[in-house]
Amino acid sequence: MFCLASFITHCYKINITSPKKILNFPQKQMKTIILDDERPAVQILSMFVKKVPFLQLELATTNAFEALEILNNKKIDLLFLDIQMPDITGIELLDALSKPPMLVFTTAYEQYALQGYELDVVDYLIKPIRFSRFLKAANKAQKHHQYEQQAQNLTIENTNKDSFLFIKADYKTIKIDFDDILYIEGLKDYVKIFTKSKMFLTRLNLKGIEQKLPSQDFIRIHRSYIVAFSKITSFQKSQLTVTTKSLPISDTYRDVLLKRLQ
């Protein structure tokens, strides 16, 4: 028998145990909006946001149109959004935004879980919401925000870089054009670089080689894999294909990949 609660837990990786501590946070806080038609829910969520050091509350309101005006005119990083509201639903509000922020749904209705998953939300919180569960969602949003910031920084750094890299393999220094790379596999202190013609094994960790690659052309999909974005031929929820090779997609990197694919 299909269990909706089990589905929600599977999709959003809910851990109902209370976190021991708040994750380390960057100096720049995430600008946050709370929108819920129930004033007690707004008050509770506002109190939760103020407890989390890496969140900055910009607006807490029951008025959807007030939130919409801020969202359209100011850079907001995270939105806690109720789905069932009298004037406009959360889904309709999202449709009105050209560039929606990261989203966490807050609702009393489990039946919206599938729709929330399809909309690529960060998390789905079912009322009544405990602080430990709220904190887990906030930490997920923070991780996602950090990945996006890192990707943007790498893009700026790599704008004027060369279109190739040199590696040491087979007792010599070899030049590899970025355009020839299909994907890269990390093996602790070594990486395998798979190109159109052959595979190269070089003594370098995956993080080290990731810093040498142009972030607009390559994307991390797993702690062990980086792929050339233009070489992706198909993808599913948990894996993608580069030419004929299937590679796993981990939960940590899936959200960033899906945003790039949209």
C-alpha positions in Angstrom: 0.0 0.0 0.0 1.3 3.5 -0.9 2.2 5.5 2.2 2.4 9.3 1.5 4.3 9.9 4.7 7.0 7.4 3.6 7.1 9.0 0.2 7.7 12.5 1.8 10.5 11.0 4.0 12.1 9.4 0.9 11.9 12.5 -1.3 13.2 15.0 1.2 15.4 12.8 3.3 13.7 13.7 6.6 15.6 12.9 9.7 13.3 13.3 12.6 16.0 13.2 15.3 16.9 16.5 16.8 20.2 18.0 15.4 22.9 18.3 18.0 24.1 21.6 16.6 23.6 24.2 13.9 25.9 23.9 11.0 28.7 26.3 10.5 27.4 29.3 8.6 29.0 31.8 6.2 29.2 35.5 7.2 26.6 36.4 4.6 23.1 35.6 5.8 20.4 34.3 3.6 17.6 36.8 3.1 14.4 35.1 4.1 10.6 35.6 3.6 7.8 33.8 5.4 4.4 33.8 3.8 1.5 32.0 5.5 -2.2 32.9 5.8 -2.3 31.8 9.4 -0.8 34.4 11.7 0.2 31.9 14.5 2.2 30.0 11.9 3.9 33.2 10.8 4.8 34.0 14.4 6.2 30.6 15.1 8.3 30.5 11.9 9.5 34.0 12.6 10.7 32.9 16.0 12.5 29.9 14.3 14.2 32.1 11.7 15.5 34.4 14.4 17.1 31.4 16.2 19.2 30.5 13.1 22.3 32.6 12.7 22.6 32.2 8.9 19.0 33.4 8.2 18.0 37.0 8.0 14.3 37.7 8.2 13.3 40.3 5.5 9.5 39.8 5.8 7.0 37.7 7.7 3.4 38.2 6.4 0.0 36.8 5.8 -0.4 39.0 2.7 0.6 37.2 -0.5 0.7 40.4 -2.5 2.9 42.1 -0.1 5.4 39.2 -0.3 5.1 39.2 -4.1 6.1 42.8 -4.3 9.2 42.2 -2.3 10.1 39.1 -4.2 9.8 40.9 -7.5 11.9 43.9 -6.4 14.5 42.5 -4.1 17.0 39.6 -4.1 15.6 37.0 -1.7 17.4 33.8 -1.0 14.8 31.7 0.8 11.0 31.6 0.9 9.0 29.6 3.5 5.7 29.4 1.7 2.2 28.0 2.6 0.4 26.3 -0.2 -3.3 26.7 0.7 -4.0 30.5 0.9 -7.3 32.3 0.3 -6.4 34.9 -2.3 -3.6 33.0 -4.2 -2.1 29.6 -3.7 1.6 29.1 -3.2 1.8 27.4 -6.6 0.2 30.3 -8.3 2.5 32.7 -6.5 5.5 30.8 -7.8 4.2 30.9 -11.3 4.1 34.7 -11.0 7.8 34.9 -10.2 10.4 35.1 -13.0 13.2 34.0 -10.7 11.9 32.3 -7.6 14.2 31.9 -4.6 14.9 28.6 -2.9 11.7 27.3 -1.6 10.5 25.4 1.5 6.8 24.5 1.5 4.9 24.8 4.9 1.5 23.2 4.9 -0.9 21.0 6.9 -1.7 18.9 3.8 0.4 15.9 2.9 -1.2 15.5 -0.5 0.9 18.3 -2.0 4.2 16.5 -1.3 4.5 15.1 -4.9 3.8 18.4 -6.5 6.4 20.0 -4.2 8.9 17.4 -5.3 8.2 18.1 -8.9 8.7 21.9 -8.3 12.2 21.1 -7.0 11.6 22.6 -3.6 14.4 22.4 -0.9 12.1 20.8 1.6 8.5 20.2 2.6 7.4 20.9 6.2 4.1 19.5 7.5 2.4 21.5 10.3 2.7 21.5 13.2 6.4 22.2 12.6 9.0 21.5 15.3 12.2 23.6 15.5 14.4 20.5 14.9 12.6 19.8 11.7 12.7 23.5 10.6 16.4 23.6 11.3 17.1 20.6 9.1 15.3 22.3 6.2 17.3 25.5 6.9 20.6 23.6 6.9 19.6 22.0 3.5 18.9 25.4 2.1 22.2 26.8 3.4 24.2 23.9 1.8 22.4 24.6 -1.5 23.1 28.3 -1.2 26.8 27.6 -0.6 27.1 25.4 -3.7 25.4 28.1 -5.8 27.8 30.8 -4.4 30.8 28.6 -5.1 29.7 27.9 -8.6 29.2 31.6 -9.3 32.7 32.4 -7.8 34.3 29.7 -9.9 32.6 31.0 -13.0 34.1 34.5 -12.5 37.5 33.0 -11.7 37.5 30.9 -14.8 36.2 33.5 -17.3 39.7 34.3 -18.7 41.4 31.0 -18.2 42.8 28.7 -20.9 40.8 26.1 -22.7 43.0 23.2 -21.6 45.0 21.9 -18.6 48.3 20.0 -18.2 48.5 16.8 -16.1 51.3 14.4 -15.3 50.5 10.9 -16.5 52.6 8.0 -18.0 55.8 9.7 -16.8 55.2 12.8 -18.9 53.3 16.1 -18.9 50.2 15.9 -21.1 47.9 18.6 -22.4 44.2 17.9 -22.3 41.6 20.2 -24.0 38.6 20.8 -21.9 36.4 20.0 -24.9 37.8 16.5 -25.1 36.9 15.6 -21.5 33.7 13.5 -21.0 33.8 12.9 -17.2 36.3 12.6 -14.3 36.3 10.0 -11.6 37.9 10.5 -8.2 39.9 7.8 -6.5 41.1 9.3 -3.2 44.5 10.8 -4.2 44.1 10.0 -8.0 41.6 10.9 -10.7 40.7 9.2 -13.9 40.1 11.6 -16.7 37.9 10.1 -19.5 38.3 11.8 -22.8 36.9 11.1 -26.3 40.0 9.0 -27.1 41.4 7.5 -23.9 41.6 7.5 -20.1 44.3 9.3 -18.2 45.3 8.5 -14.6 46.9 11.3 -12.7 47.9 11.9 -9.1 45.4 14.6 -8.1 42.3 14.6 -6.0 38.9 15.5 -7.3 38.7 18.8 -5.5 42.0 19.9 -6.9 41.1 19.2 -10.5 37.6 20.7 -10.0 39.4 24.0 -9.3 41.2 23.8 -12.6 38.0 23.3 -14.7 35.7 26.1 -16.0 32.6 25.8 -13.9 30.3 26.9 -16.7 31.4 23.7 -18.6 31.7 21.1 -15.9 29.5 20.1 -12.9 30.0 17.9 -9.9 27.2 15.3 -9.6 28.7 13.0 -6.9 31.5 13.0 -4.4 33.4 10.8 -6.9 32.3 12.3 -10.3 32.5 15.5 -12.4 31.0 15.5 -15.8 31.3 17.8 -18.8 27.9 19.5 -19.0 27.6 19.4 -22.8 28.4 15.7 -22.9 25.3 14.7 -20.8 23.0 12.7 -23.1 20.3 11.8 -20.7 19.4 11.9 -17.0 17.1 10.4 -14.4 16.5 11.2 -10.8 19.5 9.1 -9.5 21.8 8.8 -12.5 22.8 10.4 -15.8 24.4 9.2 -19.0 27.5 10.5 -20.7 27.8 8.9 -24.1 27.1 5.3 -23.1 28.4 5.5 -19.5 25.8 5.7 -16.6 27.0 7.7 -13.6 25.3 8.2 -10.2 23.8 11.5 -9.0 24.0 12.0 -5.3 21.4 13.9 -3.2 23.9 16.6 -2.3 24.5 17.7 -5.9 21.1 16.9 -7.5 19.4 20.3 -6.9 22.2 22.3 -8.5 22.3 19.9 -11.5 18.6 20.2 -12.0 18.7 24.0 -11.9 21.5 23.9 -14.6 19.4 21.5 -16.7 16.3 23.7 -16.6 
